[in-house]
Amino acid sequence: MRLVCPAAFKGTLSPLEAARLLMEPGDRLLPLSDGGDGFLDCLQAGLGGVWREAEAANPFGSRRPVPWLLLPDGTACVESAKVIGIAGLDKRDPMAATSRGLAELIEAVLATKPTRLWVGLGGTATVDGGAGWPELKLPPTTAFCDVTTDLADAARVFGPQKGAAKADIPVLTERLMGLCLPRGPRTGAAGGLGARFAALGAHLVDGAEEMLGVLRFDQALEGCEAVVTGEGRLDASTLEGKLPWRVALRAHAFGLPVLGRFGSYGPGWEAAAEAFDELHFGDPRHEDRAVPMI
């Protein structure tokens, strides 16, 4: 039996969809998210809970129902990528995109009086640091952050993938710095929303590490002979704490071999490859290409 525990193949497959495609008969599934795409689906698959909906705006003002999850213990869970995410948008423009829809969703969730709040921060189309948000009075809140980036570096590091032109980066950075939000590790998550949540009293955590604990990854390894993990891309950033790398470290600590399955690879992939015993590249829906490990 293998433990199949991929993260999202961003823009292609959710963690759960990827896990189902990669599984073989007899495998155990544990789809994972670091706070970005698939955060709610992974929690629901691992912990159960009830799906709820609330209306909120996307980054450009289009309103629609957005799902959130109520866990059995009364914890409300919200995923930023489901309300202000990049996926499904017909344009990318962080100069105009706003995160106010996430604040709207959280206000609706808070009206149900949850015992605590978990927020997945990652995969957003915005770089606005929560500008224009109302004052939210949060219950005990944990923000699962998908990166460790500081607020001051958020626009430079992540602006281009959200559609920012080179000339936009200093403007976006100045906007973020003008909000007088906290600085430090993870404050740059979700285009500066890590800093916004820190200002509201939330606890910012390493999303990958926290998720492994919440979903009882170590216990899920019991009885398994190998681990299968991966995501959309293997590159130098994999070694900066991304979920497949964390999974490989944990699995190796238990003496288990790790198969890495990635959609593609980029600069620095050779160093990241050393964390895996075997690698395959390609869309899990089609034929893959094995890469021999030396």
C-alpha positions as CSV (number, residue, x, y, z in Angstrom):
1,M,0.0,0.0,0.0
2,R,1.2,3.5,-0.9
3,L,0.2,6.8,0.7
4,V,-0.8,9.1,-2.2
5,C,-0.6,12.7,-1.1
6,P,-0.1,15.3,-3.8
7,A,-0.7,19.1,-3.6
8,A,-2.6,20.9,-6.4
9,F,-1.4,20.9,-10.0
10,K,-2.3,24.6,-10.2
11,G,-4.7,25.5,-12.9
12,T,-5.2,21.9,-13.8
13,L,-6.0,19.6,-10.9
14,S,-7.1,20.0,-7.3
15,P,-5.2,17.9,-4.7
16,L,-8.1,15.5,-4.5
17,E,-8.4,15.1,-8.3
18,A,-4.6,14.6,-8.6
19,A,-4.7,12.0,-5.8
20,R,-7.5,10.0,-7.5
21,L,-5.6,10.0,-10.8
22,L,-2.3,8.9,-9.2
23,M,-3.8,6.1,-7.0
24,E,-3.6,2.4,-7.7
25,P,-5.8,-0.3,-6.1
26,G,-5.2,-0.5,-2.4
27,D,-3.6,2.9,-2.0
28,R,-4.5,5.3,0.8
29,L,-5.3,8.9,-0.2
30,L,-4.4,12.0,1.7
31,P,-4.6,15.1,-0.6
32,L,-2.7,18.1,0.8
33,S,-2.6,21.8,0.6
34,D,-0.3,24.4,2.1
35,G,-3.1,27.0,2.3
36,G,-3.4,27.7,-1.4
37,D,-5.6,25.9,-4.0
38,G,-7.5,22.9,-2.5
39,F,-7.3,24.0,1.1
40,L,-10.9,23.4,1.9
41,D,-11.2,20.1,-0.1
42,C,-8.2,18.7,1.7
43,L,-9.7,19.6,5.1
44,Q,-13.1,18.2,4.2
45,A,-11.6,14.9,2.9
46,G,-9.5,14.5,6.1
47,L,-11.7,15.9,8.8
48,G,-15.2,15.9,7.5
49,G,-17.5,18.9,8.0
50,V,-20.4,20.6,6.4
51,W,-20.2,22.8,3.3
52,R,-21.8,26.3,3.5
53,E,-22.0,29.1,1.0
54,A,-21.9,32.9,1.1
55,E,-22.0,35.5,-1.7
56,A,-18.8,37.5,-2.3
57,A,-17.1,39.3,-5.1
58,N,-14.1,38.0,-7.1
59,P,-11.0,40.3,-7.6
60,F,-12.8,42.4,-10.2
61,G,-16.2,42.7,-8.5
62,S,-18.2,39.9,-10.0
63,R,-20.4,38.4,-7.3
64,R,-21.2,34.7,-6.9
65,P,-21.7,32.1,-4.2
66,V,-18.4,31.0,-2.6
67,P,-18.1,27.8,-0.5
68,W,-16.7,27.6,3.0
69,L,-16.4,24.7,5.4
70,L,-17.7,24.2,8.9
71,L,-15.7,21.5,10.7
72,P,-17.4,19.2,13.3
73,D,-15.7,21.1,16.2
74,G,-17.2,24.4,15.1
75,T,-14.1,25.8,13.3
76,A,-15.0,27.8,10.2
77,C,-12.6,27.4,7.2
78,V,-12.1,29.8,4.4
79,E,-9.9,29.5,1.3
80,S,-8.7,32.7,-0.3
81,A,-8.1,31.0,-3.7
82,K,-11.8,30.2,-3.9
83,V,-13.0,33.8,-3.7
84,I,-10.1,36.0,-5.0
85,G,-8.0,33.3,-6.7
86,I,-6.3,33.4,-10.1
87,A,-8.1,30.3,-11.4
88,G,-11.0,30.9,-13.7
89,L,-10.3,34.6,-14.3
90,D,-10.2,35.9,-17.9
91,K,-7.5,38.5,-17.0
92,R,-4.7,39.2,-14.6
93,D,-4.3,42.7,-13.3
94,P,-3.0,43.2,-9.8
95,M,-3.1,47.0,-10.2
96,A,-6.9,46.8,-10.3
97,A,-7.6,43.5,-8.4
98,T,-9.0,43.8,-4.9
99,S,-9.2,41.4,-2.0
100,R,-12.4,42.9,-0.5
101,G,-14.4,39.9,-1.6
102,L,-12.4,37.8,1.0
103,A,-13.4,40.3,3.7
104,E,-17.0,40.0,2.6
105,L,-16.9,36.2,2.8
106,I,-15.3,36.4,6.3
107,E,-17.9,38.8,7.5
108,A,-20.6,36.4,6.4
109,V,-18.8,33.5,8.1
110,L,-18.4,35.4,11.3
111,A,-22.1,36.1,11.4
112,T,-22.6,32.3,12.2
113,K,-20.4,32.7,15.3
114,P,-17.8,30.0,14.7
115,T,-15.6,29.0,17.7
116,R,-12.4,29.7,15.6
117,L,-11.4,30.5,12.1
118,W,-8.9,28.9,9.7
119,V,-7.9,30.8,6.6
120,G,-5.9,29.4,3.7
121,L,-3.7,32.1,2.2
122,G,-2.4,31.4,-1.3
123,G,-3.2,31.4,-5.0
124,T,-4.7,34.9,-5.0
125,A,-4.9,37.3,-8.0
126,T,-4.3,40.3,-5.6
127,V,-1.4,42.3,-4.3
128,D,-3.3,44.8,-2.2
129,G,-2.6,43.8,1.4
130,G,-6.3,44.0,2.3
131,A,-6.6,47.7,1.4
132,G,-10.1,48.9,2.1
133,W,-11.1,46.1,4.4
134,P,-13.5,46.8,7.3
135,E,-12.4,46.2,10.8
136,L,-13.0,42.6,11.4
137,K,-13.3,41.2,14.9
138,L,-11.9,37.7,14.5
139,P,-12.3,34.7,16.9
140,P,-9.0,32.8,17.5
141,T,-7.7,32.6,13.9
142,T,-5.0,30.7,12.2
143,A,-3.8,31.7,8.8
144,F,-2.2,28.9,6.8
145,C,0.4,30.6,4.6
146,D,1.8,29.1,1.5
147,V,5.0,31.2,1.5
148,T,7.4,32.7,4.0
149,T,7.8,36.0,2.0
150,D,8.0,39.3,3.8
151,L,5.4,42.0,3.0
152,A,8.1,44.2,1.4
153,D,9.0,41.5,-1.1
154,A,5.5,40.3,-2.0
155,A,5.0,42.4,-5.2
156,R,8.5,41.7,-6.5
157,V,8.4,38.0,-5.9
158,F,4.8,37.2,-6.8
159,G,3.5,40.2,-8.8
160,P,4.7,39.0,-12.2
161,Q,2.8,35.7,-12.0
162,K,-0.3,37.6,-11.1
163,G,0.1,39.8,-14.2
164,A,2.1,42.7,-13.0
165,A,4.3,44.5,-15.5
166,K,7.9,45.5,-14.5
167,A,6.8,49.1,-14.0
168,D,4.0,48.0,-11.7
169,I,6.2,46.4,-9.1
170,P,7.5,49.5,-7.4
171,V,3.9,51.0,-7.4
172,L,2.5,47.9,-5.8
173,T,5.3,47.7,-3.3
174,E,4.7,51.4,-2.3
175,R,1.0,50.7,-1.9
176,L,1.7,47.8,0.4
177,M,4.2,49.8,2.5
178,G,1.8,52.6,2.8
179,L,-0.7,50.4,4.6
180,C,1.6,50.4,7.8
181,L,1.0,46.7,8.3
182,P,3.2,44.3,10.2
183,R,6.4,42.9,8.6
184,G,8.1,39.6,9.0
185,P,7.9,36.0,7.8
186,R,4.7,35.1,5.9
187,T,3.3,38.7,5.9
188,G,3.7,38.7,2.1
189,A,1.4,35.6,1.7
190,A,-1.5,36.1,-0.7
191,G,-0.4,39.5,-1.9
192,G,0.2,40.9,1.6
193,L,-2.9,39.4,3.2
194,G,-0.6,37.7,5.7
195,A,0.2,41.1,7.1
196,R,-3.5,42.1,7.1
197,F,-4.4,39.0,9.2
198,A,-1.5,39.6,11.5
199,A,-2.7,43.1,12.1
200,L,-6.1,41.6,13.0
201,G,-4.6,39.3,15.6
202,A,-4.4,36.1,13.5
203,H,-1.6,33.6,14.0
204,L,0.4,33.1,10.8
205,V,1.7,29.6,10.4
206,D,3.6,27.5,7.9
207,G,0.7,26.1,5.9
208,A,2.5,23.0,4.7
209,E,3.8,22.0,8.2
210,E,0.5,22.8,9.9
211,M,-1.5,20.8,7.4
212,L,0.6,17.7,7.9
213,G,-0.2,17.9,11.5
214,V,-3.9,18.7,11.2
215,L,-4.4,15.8,8.8
216,R,-2.3,13.4,10.9
217,F,0.2,12.7,8.1
218,D,2.5,10.6,10.4
219,Q,-0.4,8.3,11.4
220,A,-1.4,8.0,7.7
221,L,2.0,6.5,7.0
222,E,1.3,3.5,9.2
223,G,1.2,0.3,7.1
224,C,2.4,2.0,3.9
225,E,5.4,0.8,1.9
226,A,5.9,4.0,-0.2
227,V,4.7,7.6,-0.6
228,V,3.6,9.4,-3.8
229,T,3.5,13.2,-3.8
230,G,4.0,16.1,-6.2
231,E,2.4,19.2,-7.7
232,G,2.4,21.2,-10.9
233,R,6.1,22.1,-11.0
234,L,9.4,21.0,-9.6
235,D,12.1,23.7,-9.4
236,A,14.4,25.6,-6.9
237,S,11.4,26.9,-5.0
238,T,10.4,23.3,-4.1
239,L,13.2,23.4,-1.5
240,E,11.8,26.5,0.1
241,G,9.3,24.5,2.1
242,K,6.7,23.4,-0.5
243,L,4.5,20.5,0.4
244,P,6.1,17.7,-1.7
245,W,9.5,18.5,-0.2
246,R,8.1,18.5,3.3
247,V,6.3,15.2,2.6
248,A,9.6,13.6,1.3
249,L,11.5,14.6,4.4
250,R,8.8,13.2,6.7
251,A,8.5,10.0,4.7
252,H,12.3,9.4,4.6
253,A,12.4,9.9,8.4
254,F,10.1,6.8,8.5
255,G,12.4,4.9,6.1
256,L,9.9,5.1,3.2
257,P,10.8,5.7,-0.5
258,V,9.1,8.7,-2.2
259,L,7.9,8.9,-5.7
260,G,7.6,12.5,-7.0
261,R,5.1,13.3,-9.7
262,F,5.2,16.8,-11.2
263,G,3.6,18.4,-14.2
264,S,6.8,20.1,-15.3
265,Y,10.2,21.2,-14.1
266,G,12.1,24.5,-14.1
267,P,15.4,26.1,-13.0
268,G,17.0,24.4,-10.0
269,W,15.0,21.2,-10.4
270,E,18.1,19.0,-10.2
271,A,18.8,20.0,-6.7
272,A,15.2,19.6,-5.7
273,A,15.1,16.1,-7.3
274,E,17.5,14.8,-4.7
275,A,14.6,14.8,-2.2
276,F,12.9,12.0,-4.2
277,D,13.7,8.4,-4.9
278,E,12.0,8.4,-8.3
279,L,10.6,11.2,-10.5
280,H,7.9,11.3,-13.2
281,F,6.9,14.4,-15.1
282,G,3.7,15.1,-17.1
283,D,0.0,15.7,-16.7
284,P,-1.3,12.8,-14.5
285,R,-4.2,12.5,-16.9
286,H,-1.9,11.4,-19.7
287,E,1.3,9.4,-20.2
288,D,4.2,10.5,-18.0
289,R,7.9,10.6,-18.6
290,A,10.1,8.8,-16.0
291,V,13.4,10.4,-15.1
292,P,16.0,8.0,-13.8
293,M,17.6,9.0,-10.6
294,I,21.4,8.9,-10.4
